[in-house]
């Protein structure tokens, strides 16, 4: 597996992975990235300073997932958000999600962030377990203005 920066030509493939994954877990409801128009233009979205989106490719060059960090509007200046972490079934359980999260946390720290926030849903319990292993702790309410009112799990991690 290989990680690389998102390219404009990746937009359609990664949007399909995100929406298919949400549908697979029954998490394709309003107030999530499933219905977010920005999901179709991730390359453009991640041109914002201090943001990055990593695309994961298998040995054959097929896009199998991705994840990134984003300085979501309304978050404190020292906090970014871990966003759009999705993998195809064939890319799960092999450590790829862990690799993407590690790379995102490292990049967040390099970009001067001291904390990383995320939003998720109970339907994505496998991912939530991974976030817990990384030291993310639960918050009682959301932070920032992501617009994702369909996400009812909110977590944060302090970077060392």
N, CA, C and O of each residue as an XYZ file, in Angstrom:
640
protein
N       0.836     -1.188      0.000
C       0.000      0.000      0.000
C       0.875      1.244      0.000
O       1.983      1.255      0.536
N       0.347      2.276     -0.611
C       1.083      3.528     -0.741
C       0.151      4.683     -0.394
O      -1.025      4.672     -0.755
N       0.686      5.680      0.310
C      -0.048      6.907      0.589
C       0.539      8.027     -0.250
O       1.754      8.134     -0.414
N      -0.345      8.855     -0.776
C       0.082     10.010     -1.551
C      -0.936     11.128     -1.349
O      -2.026     10.900     -0.824
N      -0.571     12.332     -1.768
C      -1.475     13.471     -1.680
C      -2.592     13.321     -2.714
O      -2.382     12.773     -3.796
N      -3.766     13.811     -2.370
C      -4.894     13.768     -3.292
C      -4.600     14.585     -4.554
O      -3.924     15.613     -4.513
N      -5.126     14.094     -5.663
C      -5.048     14.793     -6.952
C      -6.470     15.038     -7.441
O      -7.402     14.346     -7.032
N      -6.631     16.010     -8.306
C      -7.973     16.330     -8.817
C      -8.637     15.102     -9.442
O      -9.846     14.916     -9.303
N      -7.868     14.276    -10.117
C      -8.416     13.089    -10.779
C      -8.929     12.036     -9.796
O      -9.568     11.069    -10.211
N      -8.659     12.207     -8.502
C      -9.120     11.259     -7.475
C     -10.535     11.559     -6.979
O     -11.151     10.716     -6.327
N     -11.054     12.748     -7.279
C     -12.319     13.186     -6.687
C     -13.444     12.163     -6.811
O     -14.077     11.825     -5.811
N     -13.697     11.676     -7.994
C     -14.820     10.766     -8.209
C     -14.625      9.442     -7.456
O     -15.560      8.944     -6.829
N     -13.436      8.883     -7.515
C     -13.185      7.586     -6.876
C     -13.300      7.667     -5.357
O     -13.901      6.788     -4.739
N     -12.731      8.711     -4.744
C     -12.773      8.786     -3.282
C     -14.180      9.136     -2.804
O     -14.598      8.670     -1.743
N     -14.918      9.944     -3.561
C     -16.307     10.243     -3.192
C     -17.139      8.969     -3.201
O     -17.981      8.771     -2.324
N     -16.911      8.106     -4.180
C     -17.647      6.831     -4.254
C     -17.291      5.939     -3.068
O     -18.176      5.321     -2.477
N     -16.018      5.864     -2.713
C     -15.593      5.059     -1.558
C     -16.273      5.576     -0.290
O     -16.786      4.785      0.502
N     -16.281      6.883     -0.093
C     -16.895      7.464      1.102
C     -18.377      7.120      1.162
O     -18.863      6.645      2.188
N     -19.090      7.355      0.078
C     -20.542      7.112      0.078
C     -20.871      5.623      0.168
O     -21.805      5.238      0.872
N     -20.118      4.791     -0.531
C     -20.363      3.341     -0.461
C     -20.114      2.808      0.943
O     -20.854      1.946      1.419
N     -19.081      3.312      1.609
C     -18.774      2.860      2.967
C     -19.874      3.277      3.931
O     -20.311      2.472      4.753
N     -20.319      4.505      3.845
C     -21.413      4.958      4.721
C     -22.668      4.129      4.482
O     -23.346      3.749      5.437
N     -22.986      3.844      3.226
C     -24.160      3.021      2.914
C     -23.988      1.600      3.457
O     -24.933      1.013      3.983
N     -22.787      1.056      3.327
C     -22.498     -0.300      3.817
C     -22.832     -0.444      5.302
O     -23.339     -1.480      5.732
N     -22.547      0.595      6.080
C     -22.766      0.531      7.520
C     -24.079      1.181      7.957
O     -24.319      1.352      9.152
N     -24.926      1.543      6.996
C     -26.201      2.156      7.334
C     -26.057      3.540      7.930
O     -26.908      3.976      8.705
N     -24.988      4.233      7.575
C     -24.717      5.562      8.119
C     -24.875      6.646      7.049
O     -24.324      7.739      7.172
N     -25.621      6.330      6.019
C     -25.818      7.266      4.903
C     -27.078      8.097      5.132
O     -28.036      8.029      4.362
N     -27.056      8.878      6.203
C     -28.213      9.704      6.531
C     -27.878     11.187      6.486
O     -26.706     11.564      6.480
N     -28.911     12.033      6.456
C     -28.678     13.484      6.386
C     -27.764     13.970      7.506
O     -27.736     13.411      8.602
N     -27.024     15.024      7.197
C     -26.115     15.597      8.182
C     -24.778     14.896      8.247
O     -24.030     15.068      9.209
N     -24.467     14.096      7.220
C     -23.173     13.408      7.149
C     -22.507     13.772      5.822
O     -23.115     14.422      4.971
N     -21.259     13.349      5.657
C     -20.552     13.634      4.405
C     -21.216     12.956      3.213
O     -20.940     13.315      2.068
N     -22.091     11.977      3.466
C     -22.812     11.312      2.374
C     -23.550     12.342      1.519
O     -23.567     12.240      0.292
N     -24.156     13.327      2.170
C     -24.944     14.340      1.468
C     -24.201     15.661      1.301
O     -24.774     16.633      0.807
N     -22.945     15.709      1.701
C     -22.151     16.927      1.642
C     -21.618     17.112      0.215
O     -20.913     16.243     -0.297
N     -21.948     18.226     -0.423
C     -21.485     18.459     -1.800
C     -19.961     18.526     -1.882
O     -19.387     18.225     -2.928
N     -19.304     18.914     -0.802
C     -17.837     18.986     -0.793
C     -17.199     17.611     -0.984
O     -16.037     17.522     -1.382
N     -17.939     16.540     -0.706
C     -17.416     15.186     -0.877
C     -17.026     14.931     -2.333
O     -16.158     14.102     -2.606
N     -17.655     15.631     -3.257
C     -17.360     15.440     -4.676
C     -16.177     16.272     -5.174
O     -15.735     16.108     -6.311
N     -15.669     17.156     -4.329
C     -14.573     18.044     -4.749
C     -13.482     18.101     -3.678
O     -13.022     19.183     -3.313
N     -13.079     16.955     -3.184
C     -12.110     16.926     -2.085
C     -10.764     17.535     -2.468
O     -10.128     18.180     -1.635
N     -10.323     17.349     -3.689
C      -9.049     17.955     -4.075
C      -9.112     19.461     -3.853
O      -8.200     20.047     -3.268
N     -10.182     20.082     -4.319
C     -10.331     21.525     -4.187
C     -10.459     21.931     -2.723
O      -9.861     22.921     -2.300
N     -11.230     21.180     -1.951
C     -11.427     21.475     -0.528
C     -10.093     21.462      0.213
O      -9.843     22.312      1.068
N      -9.248     20.507     -0.115
C      -7.990     20.338      0.613
C      -6.848     21.192      0.067
O      -5.677     20.887      0.293
N      -7.184     22.244     -0.640
C      -6.190     23.243     -1.030
C      -6.050     24.297      0.060
O      -5.166     25.151     -0.012
N      -6.914     24.242      1.067
C      -6.867     25.207      2.172
C      -5.565     25.004      2.957
O      -5.161     23.867      3.199
N      -4.906     26.102      3.354
C      -3.670     25.972      4.143
C      -3.872     25.116      5.402
O      -4.924     25.157      6.040
N      -2.856     24.358      5.731
C      -2.815     23.471      6.898
C      -3.780     22.290      6.799
O      -4.066     21.633      7.800
N      -4.278     22.024      5.598
C      -5.101     20.830      5.391
C      -4.340     19.881      4.488
O      -3.476     20.290      3.712
N      -4.678     18.606      4.605
C      -4.052     17.612      3.732
C      -4.975     16.409      3.653
O      -5.642     16.056      4.626
N      -5.004     15.788      2.491
C      -5.773     14.555      2.336
C      -4.867     13.535      1.672
O      -4.273     13.785      0.623
N      -4.779     12.375      2.317
C      -3.964     11.280      1.813
C      -4.847     10.251      1.120
O      -5.877      9.836      1.651
N      -4.433      9.856     -0.050
C      -5.079      8.796     -0.816
C      -4.250      7.529     -0.616
O      -3.023      7.551     -0.711
N      -4.944      6.424     -0.338
C      -4.281      5.130     -0.201
C      -4.504      4.324     -1.487
O      -5.630      4.183     -1.964
N      -3.414      3.807     -2.027
C      -3.473      2.983     -3.229
C      -2.894      1.603     -2.929
O      -1.964      1.466     -2.135
N      -3.459      0.585     -3.577
C      -2.873     -0.748     -3.461
C      -1.725     -0.882     -4.458
O      -1.403      0.072     -5.166
N      -1.111     -2.057     -4.517
C       0.061     -2.271     -5.382
C      -0.242     -2.034     -6.853
O       0.636     -1.651     -7.626
N      -1.493     -2.265     -7.230
C      -1.889     -2.088     -8.629
C      -2.247     -0.636     -8.949
O      -2.578     -0.320    -10.092
N      -2.183      0.237     -7.963
C      -2.513      1.639     -8.184
C      -3.984      1.975     -8.016
O      -4.407      3.093     -8.311
N      -4.772      1.006     -7.541
C      -6.202      1.249     -7.312
C      -6.384      2.028     -6.002
O      -5.771      1.702     -4.987
N      -7.220      3.043     -6.039
C      -7.524      3.807     -4.826
C      -8.407      2.943     -3.931
O      -9.459      2.460     -4.351
N      -7.953      2.754     -2.674
C      -8.684      1.901     -1.736
C      -9.158      2.661     -0.499
O      -9.774      2.074      0.390
N      -8.875      3.969     -0.436
C      -9.346      4.748      0.702
C      -8.557      6.030      0.864
O      -7.781      6.437     -0.001
N      -8.791      6.655      2.024
C      -8.087      7.889      2.314
C      -8.492      8.478      3.645
O      -9.354      7.948      4.346
N      -7.856      9.579      3.979
C      -8.157     10.300      5.208
C      -7.304     11.555      5.260
O      -6.275     11.653      4.593
N      -7.750     12.514      6.066
C      -6.994     13.753      6.121
C      -7.243     14.569      7.367
O      -7.972     14.162      8.272
N      -6.619     15.731      7.390
C      -6.846     16.700      8.469
C      -7.300     18.004      7.836
O      -6.926     18.333      6.710
N      -8.116     18.740      8.588
C      -8.684     19.970      8.065
C      -8.906     20.960      9.198
O      -9.414     20.584     10.254
N      -8.529     22.231      8.994
C      -8.765     23.250     10.020
C     -10.223     23.744      9.933
O     -10.489     24.846      9.454
N     -11.131     22.924     10.395
C     -12.563     23.196     10.290
C     -12.929     24.531     10.921
O     -12.445     24.882     11.997
N     -13.788     25.260     10.234
C     -14.247     26.554     10.712
C     -14.863     26.410     12.108
O     -15.621     25.478     12.377
N     -14.523     27.344     12.977
C     -15.082     27.356     14.323
C     -14.280     26.590     15.357
O     -14.544     26.708     16.553
N     -13.299     25.802     14.916
C     -12.438     25.101     15.879
C     -11.431     26.097     16.446
O     -11.080     27.070     15.778
N     -10.957     25.861     17.685
C      -9.892     26.715     18.223
C      -8.677     26.665     17.282
O      -8.484     25.668     16.586
N      -7.868     27.715     17.255
C      -6.716     27.768     16.336
C      -5.721     26.619     16.509
O      -5.001     26.284     15.569
N      -5.673     26.015     17.697
C      -4.718     24.918     17.929
C      -5.303     23.549     17.604
O      -4.687     22.527     17.906
N      -6.492     23.517     16.989
C      -7.202     22.255     16.773
C      -7.575     22.094     15.302
O      -8.086     23.019     14.671
N      -7.310     20.903     14.771
C      -7.774     20.562     13.428
C      -8.675     19.339     13.555
O      -8.795     18.753     14.630
N      -9.295     18.968     12.465
C     -10.206     17.831     12.480
C      -9.656     16.697     11.617
O      -9.164     16.929     10.512
N      -9.742     15.484     12.124
C      -9.444     14.282     11.342
C     -10.709     13.995     10.543
O     -11.779     13.794     11.117
N     -10.585     13.976      9.226
C     -11.778     13.914      8.384
C     -11.701     12.851      7.297
O     -10.627     12.467      6.834
N     -12.871     12.400      6.919
C     -13.085     11.555      5.747
C     -12.148     10.354      5.697
O     -11.479     10.098      4.696
N     -12.122      9.622      6.820
C     -11.336      8.391      6.944
C     -12.202      7.220      6.485
O     -13.062      6.748      7.229
N     -11.976      6.761      5.278
C     -12.781      5.673      4.734
C     -11.899      4.726      3.946
O     -10.987      5.148      3.235
N     -12.187      3.422      4.085
C     -11.439      2.387      3.377
C     -12.400      1.387      2.750
O     -13.449      1.082      3.319
N     -12.039      0.879      1.580
C     -12.789     -0.216      0.984
C     -12.636     -1.460      1.857
O     -11.643     -1.588      2.574
N     -13.603     -2.377      1.807
C     -13.502     -3.610      2.618
C     -12.173     -4.337      2.436
O     -11.617     -4.856      3.404
N     -11.665     -4.380      1.225
C     -10.410     -5.091      0.942
C      -9.194     -4.442      1.601
O      -8.138     -5.067      1.703
N      -9.335     -3.199      2.046
C      -8.217     -2.474      2.643
C      -8.322     -2.384      4.165
O      -7.504     -1.726      4.808
N      -9.320     -3.040      4.736
C      -9.513     -2.983      6.183
C      -8.828     -4.168      6.866
O      -8.668     -5.241      6.285
N      -8.434     -3.938      8.106
C      -7.866     -5.024      8.908
C      -6.428     -5.364      8.574
O      -5.922     -6.396      9.014
N      -5.758     -4.517      7.804
C      -4.359     -4.786      7.430
C      -3.421     -3.692      7.924
O      -2.242     -3.669      7.569
N      -3.953     -2.777      8.751
C      -3.120     -1.718      9.311
C      -3.098     -0.436      8.501
O      -2.406      0.514      8.868
N      -3.841     -0.393      7.407
C      -3.833      0.804      6.561
C      -4.498      1.993      7.261
O      -3.995      3.113      7.185
N      -5.604      1.760      7.928
C      -6.262      2.844      8.668
C      -5.329      3.429      9.715
O      -5.253      4.646      9.887
N      -4.626      2.553     10.406
C      -3.658      2.997     11.421
C      -2.569      3.851     10.779
O      -2.181      4.884     11.324
N      -2.081      3.420      9.627
C      -1.046      4.162      8.915
C      -1.535      5.560      8.518
O      -0.810      6.542      8.675
N      -2.762      5.643      8.006
C      -3.313      6.943      7.607
C      -3.479      7.840      8.825
O      -3.128      9.019      8.776
N      -4.008      7.298      9.913
C      -4.192      8.109     11.119
C      -2.848      8.597     11.648
O      -2.712      9.768     12.005
N      -1.854      7.713     11.702
C      -0.519      8.116     12.166
C       0.032      9.250     11.307
O       0.579     10.220     11.831
N      -0.111      9.129     10.000
C       0.383     10.155      9.077
C      -0.374     11.464      9.298
O       0.229     12.537      9.286
N      -1.680     11.384      9.497
C      -2.487     12.589      9.740
C      -2.095     13.257     11.055
O      -1.980     14.482     11.111
N      -1.889     12.479     12.107
C      -1.501     13.051     13.400
C      -0.123     13.703     13.312
O       0.100     14.779     13.867
N       0.791     13.049     12.615
C       2.131     13.601     12.414
C       2.043     14.922     11.639
O       2.693     15.903     12.001
N       1.248     14.938     10.588
C       1.088     16.155      9.783
C       0.436     17.263     10.597
O       0.832     18.424     10.488
N      -0.553     16.921     11.407
C      -1.214     17.918     12.259
C      -0.189     18.582     13.173
O      -0.162     19.804     13.320
N       0.644     17.755     13.776
C       1.675     18.279     14.680
C       2.659     19.172     13.914
O       3.020     20.249     14.390
N       3.087     18.729     12.742
C       4.008     19.515     11.917
C       3.386     20.845     11.498
O       4.096     21.833     11.307
N       2.071     20.869     11.356
C       1.361     22.095     10.964
C       1.020     22.975     12.161
O       0.311     23.971     12.021
N       1.524     22.606     13.344
C       1.368     23.445     14.519
C       0.113     23.222     15.342
O      -0.201     24.025     16.221
N      -0.601     22.154     15.073
C      -1.800     21.857     15.857
C      -1.433     21.084     17.120
O      -0.531     20.246     17.099
N      -2.123     21.363     18.205
C      -1.899     20.671     19.465
C      -2.978     19.651     19.791
O      -2.814     18.812     20.677
N      -4.092     19.738     19.054
C      -5.202     18.808     19.283
C      -5.851     18.433     17.949
O      -5.849     19.204     16.989
N      -6.401     17.228     17.929
C      -7.118     16.749     16.757
C      -8.505     16.298     17.210
O      -8.648     15.484     18.122
N      -9.496     16.837     16.562
C     -10.912     16.572     16.844
C     -11.455     15.661     15.741
O     -10.942     15.666     14.622
N     -12.477     14.889     16.051
C     -13.156     14.117     15.012
C     -14.618     13.924     15.367
O     -15.020     14.014     16.527
N     -15.394     13.658     14.336
C     -16.810     13.343     14.483
C     -17.065     11.994     13.842
O     -16.507     11.683     12.790
N     -17.915     11.189     14.480
C     -18.233      9.882     13.931
C     -19.655      9.509     14.331
O     -20.417     10.339     14.827
N     -19.994      8.246     14.106
C     -21.326      7.727     14.403
C     -21.209      6.333     14.997
O     -20.246      5.621     14.712
N     -22.170      5.932     15.815
C     -22.133      4.585     16.390
C     -22.099      3.484     15.325
O     -21.546      2.410     15.563
N     -22.681      3.743     14.164
C     -22.686      2.744     13.086
C     -21.273      2.398     12.633
O     -21.041      1.318     12.090
N     -20.341      3.297     12.853
C     -18.951      3.091     12.427
C     -18.099      2.619     13.601
O     -17.002      3.125     13.837
N     -18.631      1.630     14.335
C     -17.995      1.203     15.588
C     -16.585      0.662     15.400
O     -15.753      0.809     16.295
N     -16.294      0.042     14.265
C     -14.927     -0.443     14.031
C     -13.949      0.734     14.021
O     -12.880      0.667     14.628
N     -14.320      1.795     13.338
C     -13.459      2.981     13.272
C     -13.335      3.623     14.650
O     -12.248      4.044     15.047
N     -14.440      3.696     15.373
C     -14.430      4.318     16.709
C     -13.474      3.572     17.632
O     -12.775      4.194     18.431
N     -13.437      2.247     17.531
C     -12.505      1.456     18.348
C     -11.057      1.828     18.026
O     -10.216      1.904     18.922
N     -10.777      2.055     16.759
C      -9.422      2.449     16.353
C      -9.085      3.819     16.938
O      -7.984      4.026     17.449
N     -10.032      4.749     16.861
C      -9.793      6.085     17.427
C      -9.511      5.992     18.925
O      -8.632      6.684     19.439
N     -10.252      5.144     19.616
C     -10.021      4.958     21.062
C      -8.602      4.450     21.308
O      -7.931      4.916     22.228
N      -8.141      3.507     20.500
C      -6.788      2.965     20.655
C      -5.727      4.034     20.440
O      -4.643      3.958     21.018
N      -6.029      5.019     19.622
C      -5.103      6.120     19.377
C      -5.141      7.165     20.477
O      -4.381      8.133     20.438
N      -6.023      6.982     21.463
C      -6.083      7.923     22.579
C      -7.097      9.033     22.431
O      -7.090      9.981     23.216
N      -7.965      8.940     21.448
C      -9.049      9.913     21.333
C     -10.029      9.661     22.475
O     -10.363      8.514     22.774
N     -10.483     10.727     23.104
C     -11.455     10.631     24.193
C     -12.741     11.338     23.784
O     -12.742     12.208     22.913
N     -13.824     10.948     24.424
C     -15.143     11.456     24.054
C     -15.408     12.845     24.626
O     -15.000     13.180     25.738
N     -16.104     13.630     23.822
C     -16.599     14.940     24.239
C     -18.122     14.840     24.376
O     -18.750     13.975     23.766
N     -18.699     15.717     25.170
C     -20.151     15.718     25.365
C     -20.896     16.431     24.247
O     -22.095     16.220     24.065
N     -20.194     17.272     23.498
C     -20.863     18.038     22.452
C     -19.874     18.314     21.316
O     -18.664     18.181     21.497
N     -20.386     18.696     20.155
C     -19.505     18.950     19.017
C     -18.703     20.235     19.179
O     -19.042     21.115     19.970
N     -17.632     20.309     18.404
C     -16.799     21.516     18.322
C     -16.821     21.981     16.870
O     -16.979     21.170     15.957
N     -16.665     23.266     16.659
C     -16.550     23.784     15.302
C     -17.857     23.790     14.551
O     -18.921     23.508     15.101
N     -17.749     24.121     13.273
C     -18.919     24.263     12.413
C     -18.816     23.361     11.192
O     -18.827     23.849     10.062
N     -18.716     22.058     11.405
C     -18.585     21.136     10.278
C     -19.878     21.023      9.482
O     -19.855     20.697      8.295
N     -21.006     21.292     10.133
C     -22.295     21.125      9.481
C     -22.794     19.696      9.476
O     -23.837     19.406      8.889
N     -22.070     18.804     10.116
C     -22.438     17.388     10.123
C     -23.248     17.044     11.379
O     -22.758     16.375     12.290
N     -24.479     17.511     11.402
C     -25.353     17.279     12.554
C     -25.762     15.816     12.685
O     -26.309     15.423     13.716
N     -25.511     15.012     11.673
C     -25.826     13.585     11.733
C     -24.769     12.770     12.471
O     -24.958     11.575     12.700
N     -23.682     13.390     12.839
C     -22.619     12.721     13.598
C     -22.851     13.015     15.076
O     -22.841     14.171     15.498
N     -23.059     11.959     15.853
C     -23.347     12.198     17.269
C     -22.268     11.692     18.215
O     -22.471     11.662     19.428
N     -21.130     11.297     17.674
C     -19.961     10.967     18.497
C     -18.886     12.010     18.200
O     -18.551     12.269     17.045
N     -18.361     12.595     19.258
C     -17.345     13.644     19.115
C     -16.165     13.273     19.994
O     -16.331     12.962     21.174
N     -14.967     13.307     19.414
C     -13.772     12.871     20.144
C     -12.638     13.860     19.907
O     -12.631     14.612     18.933
N     -11.680     13.833     20.831
C     -10.520     14.722     20.728
C      -9.275     14.005     21.233
O      -9.345     13.120     22.086
N      -8.144     14.410     20.688
C      -6.854     13.875     21.137
C      -5.868     15.029     21.244
O      -5.758     15.860     20.343
N      -5.159     15.064     22.356
C      -4.059     16.013     22.528
C      -2.819     15.396     21.902
O      -2.512     14.224     22.122
N      -2.119     16.194     21.127
C      -0.867     15.719     20.514
C       0.275     16.029     21.459
O       0.331     17.120     22.027
N       1.191     15.080     21.637
C       2.327     15.281     22.537
C       3.373     16.119     21.861
O       4.414     16.404     22.454
